[in-house]
Amino acid sequence: DEKRVSRFVFIGKNLDLDFYREGFMACCDDTLRFKVGDMVEVNVGTYRPGKVLKLWDDGNAYRVEIQEKRKVNVWAPIDNDVYIRLPKITEVE
């Protein structure tokens, strides 16, 4: 009897191993940085202001409502600044 082993394999060139490792490990941890109702910025090509609506929604870490006129809902698959982050503070002159 051989010992069974499970492995994840990422195929590609010049992969950012730290990024994938961090993302994978974030999925293993039930603790998330943000709570329902928190104001965040979510990456939809550019960072837009959003409000966290739900945690662990359909396998995604966050469901976020974009805080614009249309109130579109988007998902952040993992708890990582690439997808969702604290709002940036901008200085007012």
Rosetta blueprint (number, residue, H / E / L):
1 D L
2 E L
3 K L
4 R L
5 V L
6 S L
7 R L
8 F L
9 V L
10 F L
11 I L
12 G L
13 K L
14 N L
15 L L
16 D L
17 L H
18 D H
19 F H
20 Y H
21 R H
22 E H
23 G H
24 F H
25 M H
26 A H
27 C H
28 C H
29 D L
30 D L
31 T L
32 L L
33 R L
34 F L
35 K L
36 V L
37 G L
38 D L
39 M E
40 V E
41 E E
42 V E
43 N E
44 V L
45 G L
46 T L
47 Y E
48 R E
49 P E
50 G E
51 K E
52 V E
53 L E
54 K E
55 L E
56 W E
57 D E
58 D L
59 G L
60 N E
61 A E
62 Y E
63 R E
64 V E
65 E E
66 I E
67 Q L
68 E L
69 K L
70 R L
71 K L
72 V L
73 N E
74 V E
75 W E
76 A E
77 P L
78 I L
79 D L
80 N L
81 D L
82 V L
83 Y L
84 I E
85 R E
86 L L
87 P L
88 K L
89 I L
90 T L
91 E L
92 V L
93 E L
